Amino acid sequence: MFGDWRGVTWHSPEDQEYRPVKPFDMFVPEACVAFLPPFDSVHYHYFGEELYDTGYSFGAYLERLLASRGF
């Protein structure tokens, strides 16, 4: 998770917006849920195109994931 995501979340030096993204739930090949510093909430990330704050803490996201049983 905390390794180098070059070529996955960002592709060139110009793609600075997505550089600190740290994916942790890759539910489809082109999108994931990720941490973004300061790590106080989780974000939806469509690789290299979109990044949205979900407004959920990691604990709240995990609760919703377990309640949905992974759907």
mmJSON file of the N, C-alpha and C atoms, coordinates in Angstrom:
{"data_MODEL":{"atom_site":{
"group_PDB":["ATOM","ATOM","ATOM","ATOM","ATOM","ATOM","ATOM","ATOM","ATOM","ATOM","ATOM","ATOM","ATOM","ATOM","ATOM","ATOM","ATOM","ATOM","ATOM","ATOM","ATOM","ATOM","ATOM","ATOM","ATOM","ATOM","ATOM","ATOM","ATOM","ATOM","ATOM","ATOM","ATOM","ATOM","ATOM","ATOM","ATOM","ATOM","ATOM","ATOM","ATOM","ATOM","ATOM","ATOM","ATOM","ATOM","ATOM","ATOM","ATOM","ATOM","ATOM","ATOM","ATOM","ATOM","ATOM","ATOM","ATOM","ATOM","ATOM","ATOM","ATOM","ATOM","ATOM","ATOM","ATOM","ATOM","ATOM","ATOM","ATOM","ATOM","ATOM","ATOM","ATOM","ATOM","ATOM","ATOM","ATOM","ATOM","ATOM","ATOM","ATOM","ATOM","ATOM","ATOM","ATOM","ATOM","ATOM","ATOM","ATOM","ATOM","ATOM","ATOM","ATOM","ATOM","ATOM","ATOM","ATOM","ATOM","ATOM","ATOM","ATOM","ATOM","ATOM","ATOM","ATOM","ATOM","ATOM","ATOM","ATOM","ATOM","ATOM","ATOM","ATOM","ATOM","ATOM","ATOM","ATOM","ATOM","ATOM","ATOM","ATOM","ATOM","ATOM","ATOM","ATOM","ATOM","ATOM","ATOM","ATOM","ATOM","ATOM","ATOM","ATOM","ATOM","ATOM","ATOM","ATOM","ATOM","ATOM","ATOM","ATOM","ATOM","ATOM","ATOM","ATOM","ATOM","ATOM","ATOM","ATOM","ATOM","ATOM","ATOM","ATOM","ATOM","ATOM","ATOM","ATOM","ATOM","ATOM","ATOM","ATOM","ATOM","ATOM","ATOM","ATOM","ATOM","ATOM","ATOM","ATOM","ATOM","ATOM","ATOM","ATOM","ATOM","ATOM","ATOM","ATOM","ATOM","ATOM","ATOM","ATOM","ATOM","ATOM","ATOM","ATOM","ATOM","ATOM","ATOM","ATOM","ATOM","ATOM","ATOM","ATOM","ATOM","ATOM","ATOM","ATOM","ATOM","ATOM","ATOM","ATOM","ATOM","ATOM","ATOM","ATOM","ATOM","ATOM","ATOM","ATOM","ATOM","ATOM","ATOM","ATOM"],
"id":[1,2,3,4,5,6,7,8,9,10,11,12,13,14,15,16,17,18,19,20,21,22,23,24,25,26,27,28,29,30,31,32,33,34,35,36,37,38,39,40,41,42,43,44,45,46,47,48,49,50,51,52,53,54,55,56,57,58,59,60,61,62,63,64,65,66,67,68,69,70,71,72,73,74,75,76,77,78,79,80,81,82,83,84,85,86,87,88,89,90,91,92,93,94,95,96,97,98,99,100,101,102,103,104,105,106,107,108,109,110,111,112,113,114,115,116,117,118,119,120,121,122,123,124,125,126,127,128,129,130,131,132,133,134,135,136,137,138,139,140,141,142,143,144,145,146,147,148,149,150,151,152,153,154,155,156,157,158,159,160,161,162,163,164,165,166,167,168,169,170,171,172,173,174,175,176,177,178,179,180,181,182,183,184,185,186,187,188,189,190,191,192,193,194,195,196,197,198,199,200,201,202,203,204,205,206,207,208,209,210,211,212,213],
"type_symbol":["N","C","C","N","C","C","N","C","C","N","C","C","N","C","C","N","C","C","N","C","C","N","C","C","N","C","C","N","C","C","N","C","C","N","C","C","N","C","C","N","C","C","N","C","C","N","C","C","N","C","C","N","C","C","N","C","C","N","C","C","N","C","C","N","C","C","N","C","C","N","C","C","N","C","C","N","C","C","N","C","C","N","C","C","N","C","C","N","C","C","N","C","C","N","C","C","N","C","C","N","C","C","N","C","C","N","C","C","N","C","C","N","C","C","N","C","C","N","C","C","N","C","C","N","C","C","N","C","C","N","C","C","N","C","C","N","C","C","N","C","C","N","C","C","N","C","C","N","C","C","N","C","C","N","C","C","N","C","C","N","C","C","N","C","C","N","C","C","N","C","C","N","C","C","N","C","C","N","C","C","N","C","C","N","C","C","N","C","C","N","C","C","N","C","C","N","C","C","N","C","C","N","C","C","N","C","C","N","C","C","N","C","C"],
"label_atom_id":["N","CA","C","N","CA","C","N","CA","C","N","CA","C","N","CA","C","N","CA","C","N","CA","C","N","CA","C","N","CA","C","N","CA","C","N","CA","C","N","CA","C","N","CA","C","N","CA","C","N","CA","C","N","CA","C","N","CA","C","N","CA","C","N","CA","C","N","CA","C","N","CA","C","N","CA","C","N","CA","C","N","CA","C","N","CA","C","N","CA","C","N","CA","C","N","CA","C","N","CA","C","N","CA","C","N","CA","C","N","CA","C","N","CA","C","N","CA","C","N","CA","C","N","CA","C","N","CA","C","N","CA","C","N","CA","C","N","CA","C","N","CA","C","N","CA","C","N","CA","C","N","CA","C","N","CA","C","N","CA","C","N","CA","C","N","CA","C","N","CA","C","N","CA","C","N","CA","C","N","CA","C","N","CA","C","N","CA","C","N","CA","C","N","CA","C","N","CA","C","N","CA","C","N","CA","C","N","CA","C","N","CA","C","N","CA","C","N","CA","C","N","CA","C","N","CA","C","N","CA","C","N","CA","C","N","CA","C","N","CA","C","N","CA","C","N","CA","C"],
"label_alt_id":[null,null,null,null,null,null,null,null,null,null,null,null,null,null,null,null,null,null,null,null,null,null,null,null,null,null,null,null,null,null,null,null,null,null,null,null,null,null,null,null,null,null,null,null,null,null,null,null,null,null,null,null,null,null,null,null,null,null,null,null,null,null,null,null,null,null,null,null,null,null,null,null,null,null,null,null,null,null,null,null,null,null,null,null,null,null,null,null,null,null,null,null,null,null,null,null,null,null,null,null,null,null,null,null,null,null,null,null,null,null,null,null,null,null,null,null,null,null,null,null,null,null,null,null,null,null,null,null,null,null,null,null,null,null,null,null,null,null,null,null,null,null,null,null,null,null,null,null,null,null,null,null,null,null,null,null,null,null,null,null,null,null,null,null,null,null,null,null,null,null,null,null,null,null,null,null,null,null,null,null,null,null,null,null,null,null,null,null,null,null,null,null,null,null,null,null,null,null,null,null,null,null,null,null,null,null,null,null,null,null,null,null,null],
"label_comp_id":["MET","MET","MET","PHE","PHE","PHE","GLY","GLY","GLY","ASP","ASP","ASP","TRP","TRP","TRP","ARG","ARG","ARG","GLY","GLY","GLY","VAL","VAL","VAL","THR","THR","THR","TRP","TRP","TRP","HIS","HIS","HIS","SER","SER","SER","PRO","PRO","PRO","GLU","GLU","GLU","ASP","ASP","ASP","GLN","GLN","GLN","GLU","GLU","GLU","TYR","TYR","TYR","ARG","ARG","ARG","PRO","PRO","PRO","VAL","VAL","VAL","LYS","LYS","LYS","PRO","PRO","PRO","PHE","PHE","PHE","ASP","ASP","ASP","MET","MET","MET","PHE","PHE","PHE","VAL","VAL","VAL","PRO","PRO","PRO","GLU","GLU","GLU","ALA","ALA","ALA","CYS","CYS","CYS","VAL","VAL","VAL","ALA","ALA","ALA","PHE","PHE","PHE","LEU","LEU","LEU","PRO","PRO","PRO","PRO","PRO","PRO","PHE","PHE","PHE","ASP","ASP","ASP","SER","SER","SER","VAL","VAL","VAL","HIS","HIS","HIS","TYR","TYR","TYR","HIS","HIS","HIS","TYR","TYR","TYR","PHE","PHE","PHE","GLY","GLY","GLY","GLU","GLU","GLU","GLU","GLU","GLU","LEU","LEU","LEU","TYR","TYR","TYR","ASP","ASP","ASP","THR","THR","THR","GLY","GLY","GLY","TYR","TYR","TYR","SER","SER","SER","PHE","PHE","PHE","GLY","GLY","GLY","ALA","ALA","ALA","TYR","TYR","TYR","LEU","LEU","LEU","GLU","GLU","GLU","ARG","ARG","ARG","LEU","LEU","LEU","LEU","LEU","LEU","ALA","ALA","ALA","SER","SER","SER","ARG","ARG","ARG","GLY","GLY","GLY","PHE","PHE","PHE"],
"label_asym_id":["A","A","A","A","A","A","A","A","A","A","A","A","A","A","A","A","A","A","A","A","A","A","A","A","A","A","A","A","A","A","A","A","A","A","A","A","A","A","A","A","A","A","A","A","A","A","A","A","A","A","A","A","A","A","A","A","A","A","A","A","A","A","A","A","A","A","A","A","A","A","A","A","A","A","A","A","A","A","A","A","A","A","A","A","A","A","A","A","A","A","A","A","A","A","A","A","A","A","A","A","A","A","A","A","A","A","A","A","A","A","A","A","A","A","A","A","A","A","A","A","A","A","A","A","A","A","A","A","A","A","A","A","A","A","A","A","A","A","A","A","A","A","A","A","A","A","A","A","A","A","A","A","A","A","A","A","A","A","A","A","A","A","A","A","A","A","A","A","A","A","A","A","A","A","A","A","A","A","A","A","A","A","A","A","A","A","A","A","A","A","A","A","A","A","A","A","A","A","A","A","A","A","A","A","A","A","A","A","A","A","A","A","A"],
"label_entity_id":["1","1","1","1","1","1","1","1","1","1","1","1","1","1","1","1","1","1","1","1","1","1","1","1","1","1","1","1","1","1","1","1","1","1","1","1","1","1","1","1","1","1","1","1","1","1","1","1","1","1","1","1","1","1","1","1","1","1","1","1","1","1","1","1","1","1","1","1","1","1","1","1","1","1","1","1","1","1","1","1","1","1","1","1","1","1","1","1","1","1","1","1","1","1","1","1","1","1","1","1","1","1","1","1","1","1","1","1","1","1","1","1","1","1","1","1","1","1","1","1","1","1","1","1","1","1","1","1","1","1","1","1","1","1","1","1","1","1","1","1","1","1","1","1","1","1","1","1","1","1","1","1","1","1","1","1","1","1","1","1","1","1","1","1","1","1","1","1","1","1","1","1","1","1","1","1","1","1","1","1","1","1","1","1","1","1","1","1","1","1","1","1","1","1","1","1","1","1","1","1","1","1","1","1","1","1","1","1","1","1","1","1","1"],
"label_seq_id":[1,1,1,2,2,2,3,3,3,4,4,4,5,5,5,6,6,6,7,7,7,8,8,8,9,9,9,10,10,10,11,11,11,12,12,12,13,13,13,14,14,14,15,15,15,16,16,16,17,17,17,18,18,18,19,19,19,20,20,20,21,21,21,22,22,22,23,23,23,24,24,24,25,25,25,26,26,26,27,27,27,28,28,28,29,29,29,30,30,30,31,31,31,32,32,32,33,33,33,34,34,34,35,35,35,36,36,36,37,37,37,38,38,38,39,39,39,40,40,40,41,41,41,42,42,42,43,43,43,44,44,44,45,45,45,46,46,46,47,47,47,48,48,48,49,49,49,50,50,50,51,51,51,52,52,52,53,53,53,54,54,54,55,55,55,56,56,56,57,57,57,58,58,58,59,59,59,60,60,60,61,61,61,62,62,62,63,63,63,64,64,64,65,65,65,66,66,66,67,67,67,68,68,68,69,69,69,70,70,70,71,71,71],
"pdbx_PDB_ins_code":[null,null,null,null,null,null,null,null,null,null,null,null,null,null,null,null,null,null,null,null,null,null,null,null,null,null,null,null,null,null,null,null,null,null,null,null,null,null,null,null,null,null,null,null,null,null,null,null,null,null,null,null,null,null,null,null,null,null,null,null,null,null,null,null,null,null,null,null,null,null,null,null,null,null,null,null,null,null,null,null,null,null,null,null,null,null,null,null,null,null,null,null,null,null,null,null,null,null,null,null,null,null,null,null,null,null,null,null,null,null,null,null,null,null,null,null,null,null,null,null,null,null,null,null,null,null,null,null,null,null,null,null,null,null,null,null,null,null,null,null,null,null,null,null,null,null,null,null,null,null,null,null,null,null,null,null,null,null,null,null,null,null,null,null,null,null,null,null,null,null,null,null,null,null,null,null,null,null,null,null,null,null,null,null,null,null,null,null,null,null,null,null,null,null,null,null,null,null,null,null,null,null,null,null,null,null,null,null,null,null,null,null,null],
"Cartn_x":[0.814,0.0,0.863,1.919,2.712,3.902,3.902,4.978,4.807,5.525,5.491,4.374,3.425,2.287,2.472,3.704,3.988,3.483,2.804,2.239,0.851,0.405,-0.934,-1.803,-1.412,-2.207,-1.727,-0.538,-0.016,0.985,1.114,1.897,3.108,3.08,4.193,4.417,5.537,5.802,4.741,4.001,2.965,1.712,1.534,0.341,0.491,0.835,1.098,-0.15,-1.345,-2.57,-2.818,-2.466,-2.778,-1.58,-0.452,0.774,0.706,0.143,0.165,-0.941,-1.738,-2.833,-2.285,-2.859,-2.445,-3.652,-3.852,-5.0,-4.988,-6.201,-6.271,-7.431,-8.409,-9.513,-9.709,-9.06,-9.15,-10.27,-11.502,-12.671,-12.893,-12.299,-12.27,-10.897,-10.431,-9.076,-8.812,-9.835,-9.607,-9.996,-10.474,-10.889,-10.633,-10.546,-10.279,-10.743,-10.651,-10.796,-9.383,-9.054,-7.662,-7.556,-6.394,-6.039,-5.338,-5.513,-4.824,-4.413,-3.152,-2.74,-3.643,-4.053,-3.536,-4.184,-4.797,-5.345,-6.493,-7.287,-8.411,-9.724,-9.762,-10.935,-10.494,-11.404,-11.083,-11.643,-11.026,-11.388,-11.671,-12.598,-12.818,-11.85,-11.12,-10.142,-10.333,-10.663,-10.672,-9.315,-8.468,-7.05,-6.758,-6.056,-5.57,-6.602,-7.875,-8.901,-9.703,-10.153,-11.026,-10.563,-10.817,-10.498,-11.532,-12.344,-13.412,-13.301,-13.472,-13.524,-14.887,-14.92,-16.191,-16.822,-16.01,-16.509,-16.544,-16.126,-16.126,-14.726,-14.668,-13.402,-13.162,-11.962,-11.677,-12.62,-12.873,-13.78,-15.194,-15.695,-17.037,-17.099,-16.047,-15.998,-16.012,-15.233,-15.167,-16.529,-17.236,-18.581,-19.508,-19.481,-20.334,-19.936,-18.655,-18.182,-18.673,-18.574,-19.033,-20.557,-21.283,-22.74,-23.215,-22.478,-22.854,-22.4,-21.579,-21.014,-20.266,-19.612,-18.744,-19.414,-20.731,-21.4,-20.818],
"Cartn_y":[-1.187,0.0,1.259,1.296,2.515,2.542,1.679,1.66,2.757,2.62,3.583,3.212,4.118,3.86,4.511,4.814,5.401,4.461,5.02,4.228,3.695,3.825,3.38,4.578,5.327,6.495,7.774,7.77,8.915,8.406,9.103,8.567,9.411,10.683,11.539,12.607,13.311,14.374,15.473,15.613,16.639,16.25,14.97,14.489,14.606,15.747,15.946,15.802,16.07,16.046,14.698,13.599,12.266,11.562,12.208,11.567,11.01,11.691,11.14,10.124,9.745,8.805,7.429,6.821,5.49,4.554,3.798,2.899,1.798,1.42,0.277,-0.655,-0.238,-1.116,-0.968,-1.841,-1.78,-2.721,-2.206,-3.026,-3.264,-2.466,-2.689,-2.246,-2.725,-2.385,-0.889,-0.105,1.306,2.268,1.754,2.645,1.985,2.822,2.296,3.293,2.85,3.743,3.936,5.172,5.475,6.466,6.462,7.499,8.623,9.809,10.975,11.799,12.16,12.927,14.129,14.382,13.933,12.666,11.824,10.524,10.605,11.685,11.799,11.302,11.045,10.452,9.667,8.816,8.024,8.724,8.463,9.103,8.048,8.367,7.558,8.064,7.137,7.54,6.723,7.408,6.794,7.13,6.134,6.329,7.391,8.419,9.46,10.444,10.321,11.213,11.927,11.216,11.804,11.432,12.328,12.088,12.826,12.076,12.672,12.238,13.177,12.874,12.262,11.07,10.422,11.023,11.68,12.221,11.194,9.961,8.897,8.687,8.443,8.024,6.575,6.059,4.671,3.735,4.008,3.173,3.163,4.33,4.421,3.698,3.826,3.121,1.612,1.15,-0.278,-0.792,-0.023,-0.406,-0.588,0.337,0.257,-0.914,-1.179,-2.309,-3.621,-3.765,-4.984,-5.12,-4.026,-4.068,-4.466,-4.055,-4.38,-5.782,-6.396,-7.736,-7.766,-6.634,-6.574,-6.319,-6.016,-5.763,-4.565],
"Cartn_z":[0.0,0.0,0.0,0.774,0.894,-0.049,-1.058,-2.039,-3.077,-4.163,-5.254,-6.22,-6.429,-7.311,-8.675,-9.057,-10.373,-11.467,-12.456,-13.534,-13.232,-11.972,-11.603,-11.24,-10.211,-9.822,-10.488,-11.024,-11.776,-12.787,-13.907,-15.018,-15.414,-15.112,-15.516,-14.457,-14.504,-13.522,-13.53,-14.621,-14.687,-13.899,-13.594,-12.889,-11.372,-10.879,-9.452,-8.589,-9.148,-8.349,-7.689,-8.352,-7.843,-7.214,-7.142,-6.68,-5.254,-4.24,-2.881,-2.583,-3.562,-3.347,-2.975,-1.921,-1.46,-1.498,-2.595,-2.714,-1.661,-1.179,-0.276,-0.599,-1.351,-1.743,-3.246,-4.009,-5.474,-5.915,-5.977,-6.267,-7.756,-8.617,-10.068,-10.556,-11.716,-12.169,-12.361,-12.668,-12.964,-11.846,-10.713,-9.618,-8.273,-7.241,-5.91,-4.857,-3.625,-2.483,-1.958,-1.611,-1.28,-0.136,0.478,1.44,0.694,1.178,0.658,1.867,1.994,3.167,3.389,4.594,5.892,6.429,5.614,5.995,6.99,6.973,7.897,7.301,6.0,5.367,4.144,3.652,2.469,1.23,0.104,-1.161,-2.218,-3.136,-4.321,-5.379,-6.002,-7.011,-8.275,-9.384,-10.705,-11.29,-11.463,-11.736,-12.792,-12.347,-13.229,-13.721,-13.28,-13.795,-12.717,-11.699,-10.694,-9.29,-8.36,-6.96,-6.129,-5.369,-4.573,-3.123,-2.223,-0.791,-0.486,0.113,0.439,1.692,2.513,3.765,4.886,4.606,5.607,6.164,7.459,8.065,7.647,7.908,7.567,8.311,9.591,10.383,9.815,9.421,8.845,7.502,6.688,5.41,5.642,6.596,6.9,7.368,8.194,8.629,7.443,6.506,5.318,4.425,4.322,3.534,4.123,5.435,6.087,6.011,6.158,6.072,4.675,3.655,2.268,1.866,2.706,2.432,1.122,0.794,-0.37,-1.703,-1.694,-2.976,-3.59],
"occupancy":[1.0,1.0,1.0,1.0,1.0,1.0,1.0,1.0,1.0,1.0,1.0,1.0,1.0,1.0,1.0,1.0,1.0,1.0,1.0,1.0,1.0,1.0,1.0,1.0,1.0,1.0,1.0,1.0,1.0,1.0,1.0,1.0,1.0,1.0,1.0,1.0,1.0,1.0,1.0,1.0,1.0,1.0,1.0,1.0,1.0,1.0,1.0,1.0,1.0,1.0,1.0,1.0,1.0,1.0,1.0,1.0,1.0,1.0,1.0,1.0,1.0,1.0,1.0,1.0,1.0,1.0,1.0,1.0,1.0,1.0,1.0,1.0,1.0,1.0,1.0,1.0,1.0,1.0,1.0,1.0,1.0,1.0,1.0,1.0,1.0,1.0,1.0,1.0,1.0,1.0,1.0,1.0,1.0,1.0,1.0,1.0,1.0,1.0,1.0,1.0,1.0,1.0,1.0,1.0,1.0,1.0,1.0,1.0,1.0,1.0,1.0,1.0,1.0,1.0,1.0,1.0,1.0,1.0,1.0,1.0,1.0,1.0,1.0,1.0,1.0,1.0,1.0,1.0,1.0,1.0,1.0,1.0,1.0,1.0,1.0,1.0,1.0,1.0,1.0,1.0,1.0,1.0,1.0,1.0,1.0,1.0,1.0,1.0,1.0,1.0,1.0,1.0,1.0,1.0,1.0,1.0,1.0,1.0,1.0,1.0,1.0,1.0,1.0,1.0,1.0,1.0,1.0,1.0,1.0,1.0,1.0,1.0,1.0,1.0,1.0,1.0,1.0,1.0,1.0,1.0,1.0,1.0,1.0,1.0,1.0,1.0,1.0,1.0,1.0,1.0,1.0,1.0,1.0,1.0,1.0,1.0,1.0,1.0,1.0,1.0,1.0,1.0,1.0,1.0,1.0,1.0,1.0,1.0,1.0,1.0,1.0,1.0,1.0],
"B_iso_or_equiv":[0.0,0.0,0.0,0.0,0.0,0.0,0.0,0.0,0.0,0.0,0.0,0.0,0.0,0.0,0.0,0.0,0.0,0.0,0.0,0.0,0.0,0.0,0.0,0.0,0.0,0.0,0.0,0.0,0.0,0.0,0.0,0.0,0.0,0.0,0.0,0.0,0.0,0.0,0.0,0.0,0.0,0.0,0.0,0.0,0.0,0.0,0.0,0.0,0.0,0.0,0.0,0.0,0.0,0.0,0.0,0.0,0.0,0.0,0.0,0.0,0.0,0.0,0.0,0.0,0.0,0.0,0.0,0.0,0.0,0.0,0.0,0.0,0.0,0.0,0.0,0.0,0.0,0.0,0.0,0.0,0.0,0.0,0.0,0.0,0.0,0.0,0.0,0.0,0.0,0.0,0.0,0.0,0.0,0.0,0.0,0.0,0.0,0.0,0.0,0.0,0.0,0.0,0.0,0.0,0.0,0.0,0.0,0.0,0.0,0.0,0.0,0.0,0.0,0.0,0.0,0.0,0.0,0.0,0.0,0.0,0.0,0.0,0.0,0.0,0.0,0.0,0.0,0.0,0.0,0.0,0.0,0.0,0.0,0.0,0.0,0.0,0.0,0.0,0.0,0.0,0.0,0.0,0.0,0.0,0.0,0.0,0.0,0.0,0.0,0.0,0.0,0.0,0.0,0.0,0.0,0.0,0.0,0.0,0.0,0.0,0.0,0.0,0.0,0.0,0.0,0.0,0.0,0.0,0.0,0.0,0.0,0.0,0.0,0.0,0.0,0.0,0.0,0.0,0.0,0.0,0.0,0.0,0.0,0.0,0.0,0.0,0.0,0.0,0.0,0.0,0.0,0.0,0.0,0.0,0.0,0.0,0.0,0.0,0.0,0.0,0.0,0.0,0.0,0.0,0.0,0.0,0.0,0.0,0.0,0.0,0.0,0.0,0.0],
"pdbx_formal_charge":[null,null,null,null,null,null,null,null,null,null,null,null,null,null,null,null,null,null,null,null,null,null,null,null,null,null,null,null,null,null,null,null,null,null,null,null,null,null,null,null,null,null,null,null,null,null,null,null,null,null,null,null,null,null,null,null,null,null,null,null,null,null,null,null,null,null,null,null,null,null,null,null,null,null,null,null,null,null,null,null,null,null,null,null,null,null,null,null,null,null,null,null,null,null,null,null,null,null,null,null,null,null,null,null,null,null,null,null,null,null,null,null,null,null,null,null,null,null,null,null,null,null,null,null,null,null,null,null,null,null,null,null,null,null,null,null,null,null,null,null,null,null,null,null,null,null,null,null,null,null,null,null,null,null,null,null,null,null,null,null,null,null,null,null,null,null,null,null,null,null,null,null,null,null,null,null,null,null,null,null,null,null,null,null,null,null,null,null,null,null,null,null,null,null,null,null,null,null,null,null,null,null,null,null,null,null,null,null,null,null,null,null,null],
"auth_seq_id":[1,1,1,2,2,2,3,3,3,4,4,4,5,5,5,6,6,6,7,7,7,8,8,8,9,9,9,10,10,10,11,11,11,12,12,12,13,13,13,14,14,14,15,15,15,16,16,16,17,17,17,18,18,18,19,19,19,20,20,20,21,21,21,22,22,22,23,23,23,24,24,24,25,25,25,26,26,26,27,27,27,28,28,28,29,29,29,30,30,30,31,31,31,32,32,32,33,33,33,34,34,34,35,35,35,36,36,36,37,37,37,38,38,38,39,39,39,40,40,40,41,41,41,42,42,42,43,43,43,44,44,44,45,45,45,46,46,46,47,47,47,48,48,48,49,49,49,50,50,50,51,51,51,52,52,52,53,53,53,54,54,54,55,55,55,56,56,56,57,57,57,58,58,58,59,59,59,60,60,60,61,61,61,62,62,62,63,63,63,64,64,64,65,65,65,66,66,66,67,67,67,68,68,68,69,69,69,70,70,70,71,71,71],
"auth_comp_id":["MET","MET","MET","PHE","PHE","PHE","GLY","GLY","GLY","ASP","ASP","ASP","TRP","TRP","TRP","ARG","ARG","ARG","GLY","GLY","GLY","VAL","VAL","VAL","THR","THR","THR","TRP","TRP","TRP","HIS","HIS","HIS","SER","SER","SER","PRO","PRO","PRO","GLU","GLU","GLU","ASP","ASP","ASP","GLN","GLN","GLN","GLU","GLU","GLU","TYR","TYR","TYR","ARG","ARG","ARG","PRO","PRO","PRO","VAL","VAL","VAL","LYS","LYS","LYS","PRO","PRO","PRO","PHE","PHE","PHE","ASP","ASP","ASP","MET","MET","MET","PHE","PHE","PHE","VAL","VAL","VAL","PRO","PRO","PRO","GLU","GLU","GLU","ALA","ALA","ALA","CYS","CYS","CYS","VAL","VAL","VAL","ALA","ALA","ALA","PHE","PHE","PHE","LEU","LEU","LEU","PRO","PRO","PRO","PRO","PRO","PRO","PHE","PHE","PHE","ASP","ASP","ASP","SER","SER","SER","VAL","VAL","VAL","HIS","HIS","HIS","TYR","TYR","TYR","HIS","HIS","HIS","TYR","TYR","TYR","PHE","PHE","PHE","GLY","GLY","GLY","GLU","GLU","GLU","GLU","GLU","GLU","LEU","LEU","LEU","TYR","TYR","TYR","ASP","ASP","ASP","THR","THR","THR","GLY","GLY","GLY","TYR","TYR","TYR","SER","SER","SER","PHE","PHE","PHE","GLY","GLY","GLY","ALA","ALA","ALA","TYR","TYR","TYR","LEU","LEU","LEU","GLU","GLU","GLU","ARG","ARG","ARG","LEU","LEU","LEU","LEU","LEU","LEU","ALA","ALA","ALA","SER","SER","SER","ARG","ARG","ARG","GLY","GLY","GLY","PHE","PHE","PHE"],
"auth_asym_id":["A","A","A","A","A","A","A","A","A","A","A","A","A","A","A","A","A","A","A","A","A","A","A","A","A","A","A","A","A","A","A","A","A","A","A","A","A","A","A","A","A","A","A","A","A","A","A","A","A","A","A","A","A","A","A","A","A","A","A","A","A","A","A","A","A","A","A","A","A","A","A","A","A","A","A","A","A","A","A","A","A","A","A","A","A","A","A","A","A","A","A","A","A","A","A","A","A","A","A","A","A","A","A","A","A","A","A","A","A","A","A","A","A","A","A","A","A","A","A","A","A","A","A","A","A","A","A","A","A","A","A","A","A","A","A","A","A","A","A","A","A","A","A","A","A","A","A","A","A","A","A","A","A","A","A","A","A","A","A","A","A","A","A","A","A","A","A","A","A","A","A","A","A","A","A","A","A","A","A","A","A","A","A","A","A","A","A","A","A","A","A","A","A","A","A","A","A","A","A","A","A","A","A","A","A","A","A","A","A","A","A","A","A"],
"auth_atom_id":["N","CA","C","N","CA","C","N","CA","C","N","CA","C","N","CA","C","N","CA","C","N","CA","C","N","CA","C","N","CA","C","N","CA","C","N","CA","C","N","CA","C","N","CA","C","N","CA","C","N","CA","C","N","CA","C","N","CA","C","N","CA","C","N","CA","C","N","CA","C","N","CA","C","N","CA","C","N","CA","C","N","CA","C","N","CA","C","N","CA","C","N","CA","C","N","CA","C","N","CA","C","N","CA","C","N","CA","C","N","CA","C","N","CA","C","N","CA","C","N","CA","C","N","CA","C","N","CA","C","N","CA","C","N","CA","C","N","CA","C","N","CA","C","N","CA","C","N","CA","C","N","CA","C","N","CA","C","N","CA","C","N","CA","C","N","CA","C","N","CA","C","N","CA","C","N","CA","C","N","CA","C","N","CA","C","N","CA","C","N","CA","C","N","CA","C","N","CA","C","N","CA","C","N","CA","C","N","CA","C","N","CA","C","N","CA","C","N","CA","C","N","CA","C","N","CA","C","N","CA","C","N","CA","C","N","CA","C","N","CA","C","N","CA","C","N","CA","C"],
"pdbx_PDB_model_num":[1,1,1,1,1,1,1,1,1,1,1,1,1,1,1,1,1,1,1,1,1,1,1,1,1,1,1,1,1,1,1,1,1,1,1,1,1,1,1,1,1,1,1,1,1,1,1,1,1,1,1,1,1,1,1,1,1,1,1,1,1,1,1,1,1,1,1,1,1,1,1,1,1,1,1,1,1,1,1,1,1,1,1,1,1,1,1,1,1,1,1,1,1,1,1,1,1,1,1,1,1,1,1,1,1,1,1,1,1,1,1,1,1,1,1,1,1,1,1,1,1,1,1,1,1,1,1,1,1,1,1,1,1,1,1,1,1,1,1,1,1,1,1,1,1,1,1,1,1,1,1,1,1,1,1,1,1,1,1,1,1,1,1,1,1,1,1,1,1,1,1,1,1,1,1,1,1,1,1,1,1,1,1,1,1,1,1,1,1,1,1,1,1,1,1,1,1,1,1,1,1,1,1,1,1,1,1,1,1,1,1,1,1]
}}}
